[in-house]
Amino acid sequence: MDNGAVISTTSLPLEQVGALLLALDDPARLWPLLLDLMSRHLPCDACALLRHDGRSDGGRAGVGLLVPLATRGLSPDTLGRRFELGEHPRLQAIAEADGGPLRFPAGCELPDPYDGLIPDLSQRLHVHDCVGAPLSVDGRSWGVLTLDALNEGRFDGWDGAIAAWAQLTADLATAVERRAAEDAAMAADGGTALRILDDPPQGLDFAPVGSSPAMAALLAEVDSVAASDLVVLVLGETGVGKELVARRLHSRSPRAAGALVHVNCAALPDALVESELFGHMRGAFSGAVADRRGKFELADGGTLFLDEVGELPLAAQAKMLRALQNGEIQRVGSDRHITVDVRVIAATNRDLAAEVREGRFRADVYHRLSVYPLRVPPLRDRGTDILRLAGLFLERNRARLGLRNLRLSSAAERRMLAYPWPGNVRELEHAIGRGAIRARVARPPDGGVLTLTPADLGLEVGEGSAVATTAQRPRPPEPPDLPELPLRDAVEDLERRMIREHLARHDGNWAQAARSLGLDRSNLFRLARRLGLRE
């Protein structure tokens, strides 16, 4: 059924409209279409459907977070925000209301959670009409529906219609939840893989969400492969959220009750890699004062996440091959083999196939790790998901700075969509955090509402933005004079300077310096010793 077919049925009774919507079998389409129909039938300028976060104290009304599932008439970043009930008294009053929809009187002193979130409306919502309805599923608080009109008295005489639409929303939520429970039971009984029908982002710590085709395809693939035990290699640029993809793979897998053990391979000293991964016996080396389990053993029955796996030295790769092949490990200093039941997820921002060709990564280990590769798209390919993620970080900083609302100007939204974001989601998070502090220092909030501009975010023309013109870019520096040295000495002098510069840039971290120089860590050590930079 296409969207147009659903929308064209607005003259049908609500029961038939609900049946047609539920036939979509996809809440990602159901909830936006429901609000489309609602906004056509009711005199509202904005409406939103919010669900209690699954971890919000068991879903008890008035407690925890509300997560937007769909909105109409609000800025795009609203979908990325998380509304803490304790910080939004209107939403808390709606969630705790008994007996149906709750209408707030004109001029209500309670702050509106959507102040600053209605596009092209610069002033605060001093006087307007606001109605909200609590939604329950099987007697349990599920979420809230909110309706806002910019003119006082707009909802006069609409009480019955609003209550009917709220009841339809609750009925649809009940049907969706029951269907999801049936699918979960089927999966537990060995049926088809669990199909998540309605699973909004869980709290503030899970970022790989979005409605763009690129992210929708990735998340569908993640949920599909999560039910298997295949080794997954998560690929992508720095800052795209590879660790969050690994967490989702684990949480949606049959191993979710087991441990998810994280290993940052780039931070492992060469001398301790084997001990960290496989464990050691007392007395195996100086400082081994007791037996110690390695990360493979700690992850037994669960998932082992090898982050930055491209940084592992070749020697460690060879010793890891048996564990990947047969699940067998051997502690340092022991002759006994231990069998572990571990699902491995690895992540890297390197091109491991190229690393294999260059001899910096073992081909056999690469093929064992890349059984099922998943590529996380860069932020610049996610379209308006940028604004949705911005909403997540705006809400974090709003709470941290004690503001009524923190929002983006329309110019800032346009600039963010045009910027290439080489640092991806991490760069976006830092830009909004810096911008909020800059803006608050530069100008006082207007009624507790602070609006960020391109200048606050550091995205003005000439500050690295994609819209900078060629004429505004700095001219390349003139080439330096060649040193008066024999070629061999000049090359060694340049190598020394480059190694020192990259070490200083990475605070003395040899692994990171090797990565930025395009060298294997062990090769960098040998070069540094030859140049007298390392004992």
KATALIN-V764200 format. One record per residue. N is the residue number from 0. RES is the residue in one letter. OMEGA is omega in radians with two decimals (999 if undefined). D_LAST is the distance of its C-alpha to the last C-alpha in Angstrom with 1 decimal. Layout:
N;RES;OMEGA;D_LAST, N;RES;OMEGA;D_LAST
//
This chain:
0;M;-3.13;70.2, 1;D;-3.08;69.0, 2;N;-3.09;68.5, 3;G;3.14;71.7, 4;A;3.14;73.8, 5;V;-3.07;72.7, 6;I;-3.10;73.2, 7;S;-3.09;76.6, 8;T;-3.03;78.0, 9;T;3.13;78.1, 10;S;-3.13;81.9, 11;L;3.01;81.5, 12;P;-3.07;81.8, 13;L;-3.13;78.6, 14;E;3.14;78.7, 15;Q;3.07;78.7, 16;V;3.12;76.0, 17;G;3.13;73.8, 18;A;3.12;74.5, 19;L;3.12;73.6, 20;L;-3.11;70.3, 21;L;3.11;69.4, 22;A;3.10;70.0, 23;L;3.08;67.0, 24;D;-3.09;64.9, 25;D;-3.12;61.9, 26;P;3.11;61.4, 27;A;3.06;59.1, 28;R;-3.05;62.4, 29;L;-3.03;64.9, 30;W;3.07;63.9, 31;P;3.13;63.7, 32;L;3.07;67.1, 33;L;-3.14;68.6, 34;L;3.04;67.7, 35;D;3.14;69.1, 36;L;-3.12;72.4, 37;M;-3.12;72.4, 38;S;3.08;71.9, 39;R;-3.09;74.9, 40;H;-3.06;77.1, 41;L;-3.05;76.2, 42;P;-3.10;76.4, 43;C;3.05;72.7, 44;D;3.11;70.4, 45;A;3.06;67.3, 46;C;-3.09;66.7, 47;A;3.03;63.7, 48;L;-3.10;63.1, 49;L;-3.12;60.4, 50;R;3.04;59.4, 51;H;3.04;58.1, 52;D;-3.08;54.4, 53;G;-3.11;54.3, 54;R;-3.04;52.3, 55;S;3.05;54.6, 56;D;3.09;56.0, 57;G;3.12;57.8, 58;G;-3.13;59.4, 59;R;-3.08;61.6, 60;A;3.08;63.4, 61;G;-3.08;62.0, 62;V;2.98;58.6, 63;G;-3.02;55.3, 64;L;2.93;54.6, 65;L;-3.09;56.8, 66;V;3.12;55.3, 67;P;3.02;57.2, 68;L;3.12;58.3, 69;A;3.09;60.4, 70;T;2.98;61.8, 71;R;3.11;64.4, 72;G;3.10;64.8, 73;L;-3.10;61.5, 74;S;-3.07;58.4, 75;P;-3.08;56.0, 76;D;3.13;53.2, 77;T;-3.12;55.6, 78;L;3.13;54.7, 79;G;-3.08;51.1, 80;R;3.06;52.0, 81;R;-3.03;52.3, 82;F;3.09;55.2, 83;E;-3.04;54.7, 84;L;3.14;58.3, 85;G;-3.14;57.8, 86;E;-3.10;57.0, 87;H;-3.02;59.8, 88;P;3.11;63.2, 89;R;3.13;65.3, 90;L;3.12;63.3, 91;Q;3.11;63.4, 92;A;3.11;67.2, 93;I;-3.10;67.6, 94;A;-3.08;65.6, 95;E;-3.07;67.7, 96;A;3.06;71.0, 97;D;3.02;73.8, 98;G;3.02;76.7, 99;G;-3.05;75.3, 100;P;3.12;74.1, 101;L;3.13;73.5, 102;R;-3.12;74.6, 103;F;3.13;73.4, 104;P;3.09;76.0, 105;A;-3.14;75.7, 106;G;3.11;73.7, 107;C;-3.07;71.9, 108;E;3.14;69.5, 109;L;-3.13;66.9, 110;P;3.14;64.0, 111;D;-3.12;63.9, 112;P;-3.09;60.7, 113;Y;3.04;61.2, 114;D;3.11;61.5, 115;G;-3.08;59.9, 116;L;3.05;59.4, 117;I;-3.07;62.7, 118;P;3.08;62.0, 119;D;3.06;63.9, 120;L;-3.03;64.9, 121;S;-3.08;63.3, 122;Q;3.07;65.4, 123;R;-3.13;65.0, 124;L;-3.08;67.3, 125;H;-3.10;69.6, 126;V;3.10;72.8, 127;H;3.14;72.7, 128;D;-3.07;73.8, 129;C;3.10;71.3, 130;V;3.06;71.9, 131;G;-3.14;69.7, 132;A;3.02;70.3, 133;P;-3.13;68.4, 134;L;-3.13;67.8, 135;S;3.05;68.0, 136;V;-3.14;67.3, 137;D;3.10;69.2, 138;G;-3.09;69.7, 139;R;-3.12;66.0, 140;S;-3.05;64.8, 141;W;-3.11;63.1, 142;G;3.13;62.8, 143;V;3.01;64.9, 144;L;3.14;66.7, 145;T;3.10;67.1, 146;L;3.14;69.5, 147;D;3.01;69.6, 148;A;-3.02;72.3, 149;L;-3.13;72.1, 150;N;-3.14;75.7, 151;E;3.07;77.4, 152;G;-3.08;79.8, 153;R;-3.08;78.6, 154;F;3.10;78.6, 155;D;3.10;82.1, 156;G;-3.10;84.0, 157;W;-3.05;81.1, 158;D;-3.09;80.4, 159;G;3.14;81.7, 160;A;3.13;79.8, 161;I;3.13;76.5, 162;A;-3.14;77.0, 163;A;3.11;77.8, 164;W;3.08;74.6, 165;A;3.12;72.6, 166;Q;3.08;74.2, 167;L;3.13;73.5, 168;T;3.12;69.8, 169;A;3.11;69.7, 170;D;3.11;71.5, 171;L;3.12;69.1, 172;A;3.13;66.1, 173;T;3.14;67.8, 174;A;-3.14;68.3, 175;V;-3.12;64.7, 176;E;-3.14;63.4, 177;R;3.12;65.7, 178;R;3.10;64.8, 179;A;3.12;61.1, 180;A;3.09;61.8, 181;E;3.12;63.8, 182;D;3.12;61.0, 183;A;3.12;58.6, 184;A;3.12;61.0, 185;M;3.12;61.4, 186;A;3.14;57.7, 187;A;-3.14;57.4, 188;D;3.11;60.3, 189;G;3.11;58.5, 190;G;-3.11;60.1, 191;T;3.14;58.5, 192;A;-3.10;55.2, 193;L;3.11;55.5, 194;R;-3.11;56.7, 195;I;-3.10;55.8, 196;L;-3.06;58.8, 197;D;-3.03;57.9, 198;D;-3.11;54.4, 199;P;3.11;53.5, 200;P;-3.07;50.0, 201;Q;3.02;49.1, 202;G;-3.02;48.4, 203;L;-2.98;45.9, 204;D;-3.12;42.8, 205;F;-2.98;43.7, 206;A;-3.06;43.4, 207;P;3.13;43.8, 208;V;3.09;47.6, 209;G;-3.13;49.9, 210;S;3.13;53.0, 211;S;3.13;51.7, 212;P;-3.12;52.3, 213;A;-3.12;48.5, 214;M;3.11;47.8, 215;A;3.12;51.0, 216;A;3.14;50.2, 217;L;-3.07;46.6, 218;L;3.08;47.9, 219;A;3.13;50.7, 220;E;3.09;48.3, 221;V;-3.11;46.0, 222;D;3.14;49.0, 223;S;-3.08;50.1, 224;V;-3.11;47.0, 225;A;-3.09;46.3, 226;A;3.14;49.1, 227;S;3.06;47.4, 228;D;-3.10;44.4, 229;L;3.00;42.8, 230;V;-3.09;39.1, 231;V;3.05;38.8, 232;L;-3.12;36.2, 233;V;-3.07;36.5, 234;L;3.09;35.5, 235;G;3.14;35.6, 236;E;3.10;34.1, 237;T;3.05;32.0, 238;G;-3.10;34.4, 239;V;3.13;37.4, 240;G;-3.12;37.6, 241;K;3.13;36.1, 242;E;3.13;35.5, 243;L;3.05;39.1, 244;V;3.11;40.3, 245;A;3.12;38.5, 246;R;3.11;40.2, 247;R;3.09;43.5, 248;L;-3.13;43.0, 249;H;-3.04;42.5, 250;S;3.14;45.3, 251;R;-3.06;47.8, 252;S;3.04;46.9, 253;P;3.14;48.6, 254;R;-3.02;45.3, 255;A;3.13;45.7, 256;A;3.11;46.6, 257;G;-3.08;43.3, 258;A;2.92;39.8, 259;L;-3.06;37.8, 260;V;-3.08;34.1, 261;H;3.08;31.6, 262;V;3.04;28.0, 263;N;-3.03;25.8, 264;C;-3.13;23.6, 265;A;-3.08;21.4, 266;A;-3.10;20.4, 267;L;3.03;19.5, 268;P;-3.10;15.9, 269;D;-3.05;15.3, 270;A;-3.06;15.3, 271;L;-3.09;18.6, 272;V;-3.08;20.5, 273;E;3.13;22.7, 274;S;-3.13;23.5, 275;E;-3.08;24.4, 276;L;-2.97;26.7, 277;F;-3.12;28.2, 278;G;3.13;27.8, 279;H;3.09;27.0, 280;M;3.10;28.8, 281;R;3.12;28.5, 282;G;-3.11;26.2, 283;A;3.10;24.5, 284;F;-3.13;21.1, 285;S;-3.12;19.8, 286;G;3.11;21.4, 287;A;-3.01;24.1, 288;V;3.13;27.0, 289;A;3.03;29.6, 290;D;-3.10;30.7, 291;R;3.07;29.8, 292;R;3.10;31.3, 293;G;-3.07;29.3, 294;K;3.10;30.4, 295;F;3.12;32.6, 296;E;-3.13;34.5, 297;L;-3.12;34.9, 298;A;-3.10;36.4, 299;D;-3.08;38.9, 300;G;-3.12;42.2, 301;G;-3.04;40.7, 302;T;3.04;38.3, 303;L;-3.14;34.5, 304;F;3.13;33.2, 305;L;-3.13;30.0, 306;D;-3.10;29.1, 307;E;-3.07;26.8, 308;V;3.11;26.9, 309;G;-3.14;25.6, 310;E;-3.12;22.1, 311;L;3.08;21.9, 312;P;-3.07;19.5, 313;L;-3.12;21.5, 314;A;3.13;20.9, 315;A;3.10;22.4, 316;Q;-3.12;25.2, 317;A;-3.11;26.3, 318;K;-3.13;26.6, 319;M;-3.04;28.5, 320;L;-3.13;31.1, 321;R;3.14;33.2, 322;A;3.13;33.4, 323;L;-3.09;34.7, 324;Q;-2.95;37.1, 325;N;-3.06;38.6, 326;G;-3.13;37.4, 327;E;3.09;35.8, 328;I;3.12;32.6, 329;Q;3.13;31.0, 330;R;3.07;29.1, 331;V;-3.14;25.9, 332;G;-3.13;27.2, 333;S;3.07;30.7, 334;D;-3.05;33.0, 335;R;3.07;35.4, 336;H;3.14;35.7, 337;I;3.11;36.8, 338;T;-3.14;38.9, 339;V;3.10;38.5, 340;D;-3.00;40.8, 341;V;2.97;38.6, 342;R;-3.06;39.3, 343;V;2.96;36.1, 344;I;3.13;35.9, 345;A;3.13;32.9, 346;A;3.10;32.2, 347;T;2.99;30.2, 348;N;3.08;30.6, 349;R;2.98;29.1, 350;D;-3.03;31.4, 351;L;3.09;30.5, 352;A;3.08;32.8, 353;A;3.11;31.0, 354;E;3.08;27.7, 355;V;-3.14;29.3, 356;R;-3.13;30.5, 357;E;3.11;27.1, 358;G;-3.11;25.6, 359;R;3.09;23.5, 360;F;-3.08;25.9, 361;R;-3.13;27.9, 362;A;-3.10;31.6, 363;D;3.10;32.9, 364;V;3.12;31.2, 365;Y;-3.11;32.3, 366;H;3.07;35.9, 367;R;-3.11;35.8, 368;L;-3.01;34.6, 369;S;3.09;37.0, 370;V;3.10;40.2, 371;Y;3.13;41.6, 372;P;3.05;39.8, 373;L;3.13;40.8, 374;R;3.11;40.0, 375;V;-3.09;40.3, 376;P;3.07;42.0, 377;P;-3.07;40.5, 378;L;-3.11;42.4, 379;R;3.13;44.0, 380;D;-3.05;45.8, 381;R;3.06;47.3, 382;G;-3.07;50.1, 383;T;2.99;51.8, 384;D;3.08;49.5, 385;I;-3.12;47.4, 386;L;3.10;50.2, 387;R;3.08;50.5, 388;L;3.09;46.8, 389;A;3.11;47.3, 390;G;3.09;50.1, 391;L;-3.10;47.7, 392;F;3.06;45.4, 393;L;-3.12;48.3, 394;E;3.07;49.8, 395;R;-3.09;46.6, 396;N;3.05;46.4, 397;R;3.14;50.1, 398;A;-3.10;49.9, 399;R;-3.09;46.9, 400;L;3.10;48.6, 401;G;-3.11;52.0, 402;L;3.02;53.9, 403;R;3.09;57.0, 404;N;3.08;55.6, 405;L;-3.02;52.8, 406;R;3.11;53.6, 407;L;2.97;52.8, 408;S;3.12;55.1, 409;S;3.09;56.5, 410;A;3.12;54.5, 411;A;3.10;51.3, 412;E;3.14;52.2, 413;R;-3.11;52.9, 414;R;3.13;49.6, 415;M;3.12;47.6, 416;L;-3.13;49.3, 417;A;-3.06;48.5, 418;Y;-3.07;44.8, 419;P;3.10;42.3, 420;W;3.12;40.0, 421;P;3.09;36.6, 422;G;3.04;35.1, 423;N;-3.00;38.0, 424;V;3.14;39.3, 425;R;3.11;36.4, 426;E;3.09;37.1, 427;L;3.13;40.8, 428;E;-3.11;40.2, 429;H;3.13;38.2, 430;A;-3.13;40.7, 431;I;3.10;43.6, 432;G;3.09;41.9, 433;R;-3.09;41.1, 434;G;3.13;44.5, 435;A;3.14;46.4, 436;I;3.11;44.8, 437;R;-3.08;45.5, 438;A;-3.11;49.0, 439;R;3.10;49.8, 440;V;-3.03;48.6, 441;A;-3.06;50.5, 442;R;-3.13;53.8, 443;P;3.09;55.5, 444;P;3.11;56.3, 445;D;-3.11;59.9, 446;G;-3.13;61.4, 447;G;3.13;58.1, 448;V;-3.13;57.4, 449;L;-3.10;54.4, 450;T;-3.12;54.2, 451;L;3.12;50.9, 452;T;3.05;51.2, 453;P;3.13;48.9, 454;A;3.11;47.7, 455;D;-3.08;46.7, 456;L;-3.09;44.6, 457;G;-3.10;43.0, 458;L;3.07;44.7, 459;E;3.09;46.8, 460;V;-3.13;47.2, 461;G;3.13;44.3, 462;E;3.11;41.8, 463;G;-3.10;40.4, 464;S;3.11;43.6, 465;A;-3.10;44.8, 466;V;3.10;48.0, 467;A;-3.11;46.5, 468;T;-3.12;48.3, 469;T;-3.09;46.8, 470;A;-3.10;48.3, 471;Q;-3.14;46.4, 472;R;-3.14;42.9, 473;P;3.11;40.8, 474;R;3.11;40.7, 475;P;-3.12;37.5, 476;P;3.07;35.6, 477;E;3.13;36.2, 478;P;-3.11;33.6, 479;P;3.06;31.3, 480;D;3.13;31.9, 481;L;-3.13;29.9, 482;P;3.10;27.4, 483;E;-3.11;28.6, 484;L;2.97;25.7, 485;P;-3.04;25.7, 486;L;-3.10;25.2, 487;R;3.14;21.8, 488;D;3.14;20.4, 489;A;3.12;22.1, 490;V;3.14;20.7, 491;E;3.10;17.1, 492;D;3.10;17.9, 493;L;3.11;19.6, 494;E;3.11;16.7, 495;R;-3.10;14.3, 496;R;-3.14;17.3, 497;M;3.14;18.1, 498;I;3.12;14.7, 499;R;-3.11;14.7, 500;E;-3.12;18.4, 501;H;3.05;18.2, 502;L;3.11;15.5, 503;A;-3.13;17.9, 504;R;-3.10;20.8, 505;H;3.05;19.6, 506;D;3.07;18.5, 507;G;-3.14;14.8, 508;N;-3.07;15.8, 509;W;-3.13;13.7, 510;A;3.13;16.7, 511;Q;3.10;19.1, 512;A;3.11;17.2, 513;A;-3.14;17.0, 514;R;-3.11;20.7, 515;S;3.09;21.8, 516;L;-3.14;20.2, 517;G;-3.11;21.9, 518;L;2.93;19.0, 519;D;-3.06;18.2, 520;R;-3.13;15.2, 521;S;3.09;13.7, 522;N;3.10;14.5, 523;L;3.10;12.8, 524;F;-3.14;9.5, 525;R;3.13;10.1, 526;L;-3.13;11.3, 527;A;3.09;8.5, 528;R;3.13;6.1, 529;R;-3.12;9.4, 530;L;3.10;10.0, 531;G;-3.13;7.2, 532;L;-3.09;7.0, 533;R;-3.14;3.8, 534;E;999;0.0
//
